[in-house]
Structures are given as C-alpha cells and as structure tokens.
Amino acid sequence: MALPSSNLTRIGLAGLAVMGQNLALNIAEKGFPISVYNRTTSKVDETVERAKLEGNLPVYGFHDPASFVNSIQKPRVIIMLVKAGAPVDQTIATLSAHMEKGDCIIDGGNEWYENTERREKAMAELGLLYLGMGVSGGEEGARHGPSLMPGGSFEAYKNIEDILLKVAAQVPDSGPCVTYIGKGGSGNFVKMVHNGIEYGDMQLIAEAYDVLKSVGKLSNTELQQAFAEWNKGELLSFLIEITADIFGIKDDKGDGYLVDKVLDKTGMKGTGKWTVQQAAELSVAAPTIAASLDSRFLSGLKEERTAASKVFQSDGFGDILSSQPVDKAKLIEDVRQALYASKICSYAQGMNLLRAKSIEKGWDLKLGELARIWKGGCIIRAIFLDRIKKAYDRNPDLPNLLVDPEFAQEILDRQAAWRRVICLAINSGVSTPGMSASLAYFDTYRRERLPANLIQSQRDYFGAHTYERTDMPGSFHTEWFKIAKQTKI
C-alpha cells in the first residue's frame, strides 16, 4: 500500500520478525496508520502483503530508513522490535540519524534494564525521548492484545498512550493491560521479573505433571481431563489451559501423543537468569524461581542424565512404588492444592523483588497495578492475579503476599496436601525442586526463630564477624576457640 502524499502515518515500527509483524498489524487494525521498516526488505514486503490479506489494514512499507522516518507525523514515535544488545544500538543509530528533537524511540524487546537507562540518557542528549517497553503475550498476544509495560520518559508515554490503550489486551472490569510503569528501565525490569515468575509457574506445572504421571500413572487423557478441570477454578490461567491442550495433541509423525516425543531439554533466553541474579544482588530470597532456573540447566544435561539413570537404575524405589496402589482422584486433588500453594510463594518472591528494586531506584512501582496489567495478554495471565491486586489494594505496603489474610488462609488450608505431595514425590524418587523450594520458603518465613544463630556463631568463631544478642543491644565477639580449648577435658 503506497502512502498518500498528503498524509503521514501515526506511528512507525522497525523490526519485522513475527512479533514485530503481529504488533504492527494489531496497531493498524485498531485504526492507527503505521509505517514499517526492516533492514531485510523482503520482511517489509511480507508485512504489507499480510496487511492486505488480513483486511486491507493501513500498513505502509519502506525500504530505506530516511523515507520510513519521514513518513511519520511529528512528534514521531517509532517502536523497535529487534534482538536485545548490539542490534538495538545499531537500529537506534540508523533511525536517530533522521529524527528530530521531540521524536521518540520505544524498545519493545527483552532488554537489560541498565541498557535502556544508558540509551535514554544518550537519546536525551540528542533531544530524543526514549521508552523501554516490555511486551508479553508471544505472537498471539502481539497480534490480538499483549500486556504492555512501558517505562522511561513520561512525556514519550503520553505521546503514545492513546495507541497503547487500544492495542493492549482488554480485560472486562479491569481495563487495558497497560500502565506507565515508571522512570528509567523500570518497564524492562518489570518484564524481566514477569518472565522469572513465568519460569516458576512453568516449572511448578511441570512438577505437577511429573507427579501425576510418574507416581499416579495417569494417562495423557486423564492428565488432559485433570488440567481442564483445574482450569475452571482457582488455577484458571493461560498456562494451565495450554497444558491441557498439549496433553490432547496426537503425534502426526507416529503413534501416541506428541508431548511424549518432545525432547526433555528446556531452552531459555536469559530473563530468568537475570531475575535470579537481581534477586541475589538485592538480597531477596527467590528460591522457587532459582529452582526453576536450575532445573532448566539440569535438563540440558541430557546425555549425562541418561548415563546417570543407568548407574542408579537399581535403586529399588521403582519396584517399591509399582507395588503401591495410588488413589488417583485423591492424588489429583492433593497436587492441585500443592500447585496453588507453591504458586503463591513464587509470586510472593517476584513481587518482593519488584518492591526491593523500586525502593533502590525510586521507581514507585504500584504492585497491585502490575498484577492488573498481567491479568490479560501476557503468558502468566490468570484469575489468581485479581487476588494479588486485591491484596495490594487492601494494603499497598504489604511486606509479603504470604501474610495477606486471604492468602495466609489459603496456604493454611492447603499445606497438608502440599506436604503429602512433596513427601510422596521424595519417597518416589521424583524431583519437585520448585514445590519443595516454595514449601521451604513458607516454612522459613513463618518461623520466629531460625538456626541462623548457629551460622552467625560459626562466622564469629572463624572470622570474628561479630554477632548480635537477643537479650541486649550491641555487637559482640567471643573468643570461641580459646574458650572451647580451655573447657575441653
């Protein structure tokens, strides 16, 4: 479609892989004429052709950056959807050479938040505005309504707010799944933690599947029925929904079900690792998310695990288990409760990480509002997020989701089943690192006194690190070694 000489488009988008194409079509479908550009020009033509086929949408393609930039009305707004790192800097250099003061660039990729803050400062020196905007929802979300997490220049956000409010996923009684996140790299950071929570969610669901299949001996049909039923209640979510779907897909290249033929090695793109690293930097406990990351690392050791399975194949557990009857209905209900309780802990960790970073950076993140914009469009969208929003509405300064009265009661109601599932898994030789980490997190957080007194005593013994006392103020050091040797007989 050729751009009419008398008109300019409302917005531009550079980077036309699947996510970029789908977001461009979404924007056009919502009534905003859009210019598109890609270094590989065939992608431009492909996008324009798709726009024609999908309703003659107002998408205008350009093969050179100058024509692309000049086709957009001022102040120009251009979204980039390119691979994080050097390609972002290269694209910025290409586009900014033709842009003017007051124009805006938005990075819609999964970028490290400090890179966004560096670029925002560099753009400001050129008189340009900059946003780092997390986009969640995958290909389908980009096309039909993602969750959007823009952070950076508030002026830039206001320039594009009307578009984002229409393009984002729409949730009844909740509104568009977009909000101005905050200053600097806050949008990218929030998207990063969203992905870390997603890692935890997927790991917990995989463990539920493993226990039901390996210990409960559920068939794929029974698994599909169980997950479909779960998706009608408190676990209703995108990930539970697609998991039920997966169990029903037959292998088109052979017999049986496709999921059983998929190699058990998990890929990753880095955001989960960044989340765990940031948790460590901020001294925020995130054991469920860390366990999910470790599980992905271990899944990559396929050859080593295959060899190890031969070394330990006669451990005796399999023979014991196969002779023990399992009440499938009871196990399904216990696993459902264990999954929900574990999920509360995982989200609590993610929210605590967001709060800690917000305090450090002065972002003033609204945790309830983040839960709201994750209710639609994104991968972790779930009915559960509405309860999180209400928890923060009740108490914006809530120190931990676990102590919200409603969540506290839900965990108490489910902990017996939670413990039964983990004990059963341990005794069966089936690993549940995510569920176990969640339970350990809960058990640690709820105890008034921990064995950390012994660790601190050890630190003072070998390193004179000092310690505090429970019965008097101040810092103390004891010559533990001398006293121990003097009292030995």
ZAGUTI-133323 format. One record per residue (C-alpha): x, y, z. Coordinates in pm, whole numbers, padded with zeros to 5 digits, always signed. Layout:
BEGIN
XYZ...
//
This chain:
BEGIN
+00000+00000+00000+00151+00332-00105+00140+00618+00143-00077+00905+00015+00141+01210-00049-00081+01432+00163-00084+01207+00468+00158+01089+00733+00120+00781+00946+00057+00796+01320+00345+00568+01426+00634+00359+01292+00765+00012+01370+01113-00118+01289+01195-00489+01314+00958-00721+01135+01015-01069+01270+00693-01241+01379+00644-01029+01695+00705-00706+01504+00476-00800+01219+00197-00902+01454+00221-00587+01665+00221-00368+01352-00095-00541+01226-00255-00505+01569-00184-00129+01572-00319-00089+01218-00629-00290+01299-00705-00057+01589-00727+00233+01342-00375+00380+01352-00196+00401+01013+00155+00264+01063+00483+00278+00873+00706-00032+00886+01074-00084+00816+01320-00374+00830+01682-00398+00727+01594-00710+00527+01350-00555+00282+01167-00879+00200+01021-00865+00553+00874-00525+00473+00700-00657+00163+00580-00964+00353+00425-00748+00624+00248-00522+00376+00112-00827+00196-00016-00972+00525-00189-00641+00596-00374-00665+00264-00480-01025+00329-00596-00952+00685-00840-00678+00596-00653-00424+00385-00507-00273+00702-00329+00069+00684+00030-00062+00692+00285+00125+00475+00622-00032+00398+00957+00145+00343+01289+00003+00227+01515+00284+00348+01532+00443+00696+01506+00807+00580+01179+00754+00391+01048+00546+00682+01118+00814+00944+00989+01098+00727+00659+00918+00665+00557+00952+01033+00377+01255+01176+00561+01471+01432+00648+01421+01709+00747+01088+01559+00707+00769+01761+00889+00455+01646+00873+00114+01813+01173-00118+01769+01133-00493+01797+01483-00627+01737+01710-00864+01925+01845-00722+02252+02201-00590+02273+02405-00461+01981+02119-00482+01724+01924-00231+01934+02213+00017+01934+02258-00031+01559+01888+00030+01492+01888+00340+01713+02187+00479+01523+02017+00411+01189+01687+00574+01287+01808+00864+01503+02018+00999+01215+01689+01105+01052+01491+01203+01363+01436+01545+01520+01407+01685+01871+01094+01568+02048+01073+01244+01849+01058+00918+02044+01205+00567+02014+01048+00275+02203+01235-00052+02254+00980-00333+02273+01233-00614+02321+01350-00806+02628+01638-00572+02708+01854-00549+03020+01717-00252+03210+02054-00077+03253+02099-00071+02875+01766+00110+02849+01876+00367+03106+02204+00420+02921+02019+00470+02593+01762+00703+02746+02045+00934+02859+02217+00918+02520+01890+00996+02341+01818+01287+02575+02147+01446+02468+02013+01438+02110+01681+01583+02222+01504+01250+02165+01268+01070+02404+01310+00702+02490+01098+00423+02638+01182+00064+02726+00855-00129+02692+00811-00490+02796+00573-00674+02563+00428-01003+02685+00193-01246+02520+00401-01404+02247+00295-01397+01884-00077-01423+01958-00063-01151+02220+00122-00915+01989-00141-00966+01720-00456-00955+01929-00365-00775+02254-00049-00804+02464+00033-00688+02815+00248-00376+02778+00497-00244+03035+00637+00094+02921+00897+00270+03136+01118+00573+03080+01015+00917+02955+00664+01000+03081+00633+01259+02803+00702+00984+02550+00439+00763+02713+00176+01036+02689+00257+01076+02315+00158+00716+02252-00086+00642+02534-00393+00657+02309-00245+00383+02087-00127+00159+02372-00464+00173+02549-00633+00031+02237-00360-00213+02132-00318-00377+02475-00528-00672+02588-00867-00565+02721-00995-00728+03041-01362-00675+03141-01399-00483+03469-01024-00424+03473-00937-00227+03163-00648-00226+02914-00342-00427+03019-00103-00132+03007+00009+00135+03250+00301+00375+03278+00542+00168+03487+00788+00435+03599+01115+00606+03521+01433+00470+03364+01450+00100+03289+01153+00008+03510+00946-00126+03219+01219-00368+03115+01283-00469+03476+00915-00544+03538+00902-00754+03219+01216-00938+03333+01057-01029+03667+00735-01125+03485+00946-01373+03290+01110-01500+03610+00765-01563+03758+00677-01736+03431+00978-01968+03477+00849-02058+03824+00493-02115+03700+00604-02345+03419+00833-02545+03649+00559-02594+03909+00315-02710+03641+00576-02950+03502+00630-03095+03850+00255-03142+03898+00251-03328+03566+00551-03540+03667+00399-03649+03999+00065-03733+03838+00228-03924+03551+00522-04092+03725+00365-04168+04063-00007-04159+03985+00035-04333+03649-00221-04103+03486-00265-04142+03111-00247-03842+02881-00625-03846+02856-00654-03840+03236-00395-03561+03254-00588-03357+02999-00909-03405+03196-00741-03308+03525-00583-02991+03390-00900-02892+03204-01092-02928+03530-00829-02726+03719-00872-02450+03462-01231-02400+03579-01130-02299+03931-00863-02106+04122-00587-02224+03884-00766-02083+03577-00485-01943+03363-00330-01937+03019-00054-02183+03116-00296-02438+03268-00521-02402+02962-00244-02468+02711-00109-02754+02923-00447-02927+02900-00441-02871+02523-00090-03017+02492-00192-03346+02653-00458-03396+02386-00236-03350+02078-00159-03675+01894+00176-03724+01720+00130-03666+01347+00460-03843+01272+00389-04165+01458+00184-04331+01728+00089-04187+02065+00095-03831+02192+00329-03557+02078+00428-03438+02427+00584-03779+02497+00810-03742+02191+00936-03393+02279+01299-03399+02398+01327-03311+02768+01570-03020+02726+01442-02671+02808+01560-02363+02621+01592-02015+02766+01670-01660+02653+01822-01511+02967+01548-01322+03151+01507-01597+03411+01880-01590+03482+01873-01211+03511+01585-01235+03760+01776-01474+03986+02092-01262+03959+01898-00950+04055+01738-01129+04349+02087-01218+04474+02210-00860+04419+01918-00723+04622+01935-00996+04891+01579-01103+04811+01501-01473+04853+01359-01617+04530+01413-01994+04575+01124-02110+04357+01238-01902+04061+01601-02010+04123+01494-02376+04138+01316-02339+03804+01634-02196+03652+01847-02476+03797+01600-02728+03659+01646-02583+03311+02023-02612+03350+01991-02976+03458+01751-03054+03175+02027-02951+02935+02248-03233+03062+02051-03495+02870+02345-03724+02792+02477-03708+03148+02131-03778+03291+02086-04074+03059+02419-04219+03176+02333-04149+03542+01998-04322+03505+02184-04642+03415+02415-04610+03716+02121-04569+03954+01862-04784+03778+01859-05050+04052+01797-04813+04343+01492-05010+04448+01246-04721+04452+01076-04812+04128+00997-05165+04247+00852-05039+04577+00637-04777+04407+00497-05001+04138+00353-05228+04408+00182-04945+04597-00173-04856+04486-00249-04487+04430-00587-04323+04475-00583-04115+04155-00870-03885+04249-00711-03809+04588-00370-03751+04429-00512-03516+04164-00678-03306+04435-00363-03302+04652-00146-03199+04358-00391-02922+04266-00367-02780+04616+00012-02818+04627+00043-02638+04292-00169-02347+04411+00016-02307+04742+00353-02325+04564+00234-02066+04314+00150-01819+04592+00508-01845+04720+00657-01800+04372+00455-01483+04305+00538-01352+04652+00907-01381+04565+00862-01197+04235+00664-00916+04397+00922-00878+04674+01194-00846+04412+00998-00573+04231+00940-00386+04554+01308-00405+04655+01422-00272+04317+01159+00000+04323+01289+00120+04659+01651+00108+04541+01579+00303+04220+01296+00528+04340+01058+00394+04075+00750+00392+04300+00615+00074+04139+00249+00002+04212+00244-00375+04267-00134-00401+04253-00137-00219+03921+00126-00458+03784-00093-00752+03884-00382-00581+03700-00197-00539+03369-00082-00903+03386-00443-01026+03400-00470-01032+03021-00247-01066+02717+00064-01196+02892+00189-01551+02945+00120-01555+03321-00234-01420+03284-00454-01587+03541-00759-01531+03759-00514-01558+04050-00372-01215+03964-00700-01050+04057-00650-01178+04412-00298-01034+04416-00430-00695+04303-00692-00701+04581-00425-00794+04836-00222-00484+04746-00539-00274+04730-00607-00379+05089-00252-00298+05193-00017-00121+04946+00269-00171+05196+00208-00546+05231+00551-00693+05322+00477-01033+05168+00179-01192+04992+00201-01479+05240+00076-01258+05526-00220-01113+05338-00515-01255+05539-00677-01426+05239-00357-01578+05102-00244-01681+05451-00567-01874+05499-00543-02032+05155-00195-02162+05232-00303-02295+05572-00596-02474+05410-00367-02638+05155-00049-02713+05345-00144-03069+05446-00197-03167+05082+00117-02973+04984+00328-03170+05232+00174-03502+05127+00261-03441+04761+00622-03345+04834+00673-03639+05073+00524-03875+04815+00748-03733+04544+01062-03758+04760+00985-04114+04862+00921-04198+04497+01248-04051+04373+01062-03788+04168+01218-03444+04194+00995-03147+04279+01251-02868+04322+01002-02585+04266+00733-02715+04501+00995-02809+04760+01159-02466+04737+00819-02300+04779+00741-02508+05086+01084-02439+05235+01029-02067+05170+00697-02080+05353+00834-02284+05642+01130-02050+05679+00928-01730+05655+00668-01840+05912+00919-01934+06185+01000-01682+06454+01341-01838+06522+01573-01999+06266+01905-02184+06306+02080-01874+06169+02207-01814+06524+02441-02112+06477+02564-01983+06139+02636-01642+06289+02820-01812+06577+03029-02003+06324+03108-01682+06135+03222-01515+06455+03428-01823+06551+03632-01842+06230+03621-01481+06111+03544-01256+06408+03242-01122+06219+03063-01040+06548+02702-01112+06638+02402-00950+06799+02221-01090+07102+01853-01149+07170+01871-01018+07527+02075-00698+07499+02169-00439+07232+02510-00405+07070+02762-00600+06868+02960-00881+07032+03260-01100+06964+03361-01412+07152+03695-01594+07155+03518-01921+07082+03836-02115+07006+04013-02021+07330+03708-02092+07543+03647-02426+07367+04007-02541+07418+04012-02430+07783+03696-02620+07865+03798-02945+07691+03899-03219+07933
//
